[in-house]
């Protein structure tokens, strides 16, 4: 029955099957869900109930960048080259960077011991989201 309705067994058993249609597909309403235990993440444009590592995961709230999470953007060929002045150790690192425009999301996963930089094709009018494993989700528009 859960497969037919397109919901999880957990939602079906809760008895609260609610369809949220107002926000579906609107990239301006994107939400990021980041597991505090394993660092896995997902993105969604509607209301979602996310479970990872057997725990519910709520949507992260993006905050404006501070001086410890600043970035610089330069142009390289047909791309934007984005560098973060952030350490990339196993204890403290940028986990992913996503560029969100009106019709697409481009995401690059970063790992400790890697450079804190990404390249995205030149597109204008979007927002850049990035996640620090210690300080949370940031947004730069």
C-alpha positions in Angstrom: 0.0 0.0 0.0 2.9 2.4 0.8 4.3 1.8 -2.7 1.0 2.5 -4.4 0.5 5.7 -2.4 4.1 6.8 -2.9 4.9 7.2 0.8 7.1 5.4 3.4 5.8 2.7 5.6 6.4 5.0 8.6 4.1 7.8 7.1 1.5 5.2 6.3 1.5 3.8 9.8 1.3 7.2 11.4 -2.0 7.8 9.7 -1.0 11.4 8.6 -0.9 11.2 4.9 -0.7 14.9 3.8 0.1 16.1 0.3 2.0 19.4 0.1 1.5 20.9 -3.3 2.2 24.6 -2.8 6.0 24.3 -2.7 6.6 21.3 -5.0 9.1 22.1 -7.8 9.9 25.7 -6.7 13.7 25.9 -6.5 13.4 29.1 -4.5 11.9 27.0 -1.7 14.8 24.5 -1.7 15.6 22.8 1.6 18.7 20.9 2.6 18.6 17.9 5.0 21.9 17.0 6.5 22.4 14.0 8.9 24.4 15.1 12.0 25.7 11.6 12.4 27.1 10.6 9.0 27.1 13.8 7.0 24.8 12.5 4.3 22.6 15.1 2.7 19.6 15.5 0.4 17.8 18.4 -1.2 14.1 18.9 -1.7 11.7 21.5 -2.9 8.7 20.5 -0.8 7.9 19.3 2.7 9.9 16.1 3.4 10.3 13.7 6.2 13.8 12.5 6.2 15.3 9.7 8.2 19.0 8.9 8.3 21.0 6.8 10.8 17.6 5.8 12.2 16.9 9.4 13.3 14.6 12.1 11.8 16.5 14.9 10.1 15.0 18.4 9.9 15.7 21.0 7.2 18.8 23.0 7.9 18.5 26.8 8.2 20.9 28.7 6.0 22.7 31.7 7.5 24.7 34.5 5.9 28.4 33.8 5.6 30.6 35.2 8.3 34.4 36.1 8.1 35.3 32.5 9.0 33.3 31.1 6.1 34.0 33.6 3.4 34.6 32.8 -0.3 36.1 34.4 -3.4 34.8 34.0 -6.9 36.8 34.4 -10.1 36.1 33.5 -13.7 38.0 30.7 -15.4 37.2 29.9 -19.0 33.4 29.3 -19.0 33.2 28.6 -15.3 33.1 30.4 -12.0 35.9 29.2 -9.7 34.9 29.5 -6.1 37.5 29.2 -3.3 36.8 29.1 0.4 39.2 30.3 3.1 38.4 27.3 5.2 40.4 24.4 6.6 39.7 21.0 5.2 40.7 18.6 8.0 38.8 15.5 9.1 37.5 17.5 12.1 36.5 20.7 10.3 35.6 20.9 6.6 33.2 22.1 3.9 31.1 19.1 3.0 29.3 20.3 -0.1 28.6 23.3 -2.2 25.3 23.8 -4.2 24.5 26.4 -6.7 20.7 26.9 -7.0 19.1 28.8 -9.8 15.5 29.0 -10.9 15.6 25.7 -12.8 18.5 23.6 -11.5 20.7 22.6 -8.6 24.4 21.8 -9.2 26.1 20.2 -6.3 29.8 19.3 -5.6 30.7 17.1 -2.6 33.9 18.0 -0.9 36.0 15.8 1.4 38.7 16.4 4.1 42.2 16.9 2.8 40.8 18.2 -0.5 41.1 21.8 -1.7 38.3 24.0 -0.5 37.3 25.0 -4.1 34.8 24.2 -6.8 34.0 25.2 -10.4 30.5 25.8 -11.7 29.4 26.7 -15.2 28.7 30.4 -15.5 25.0 31.0 -14.6 23.6 34.1 -13.2 20.8 34.9 -10.7 21.2 32.0 -8.3 22.3 31.4 -4.8 25.3 29.5 -3.5 24.8 27.2 -0.5 27.6 25.5 1.4 27.8 23.3 4.4 30.5 23.4 7.2 30.4 20.3 9.3 30.8 22.3 12.5 28.9 25.5 11.8 26.1 24.4 9.5 24.6 25.7 6.3 25.5 29.0 4.7 24.1 31.0 1.8 25.7 33.5 -0.5 23.6 35.3 -3.2 
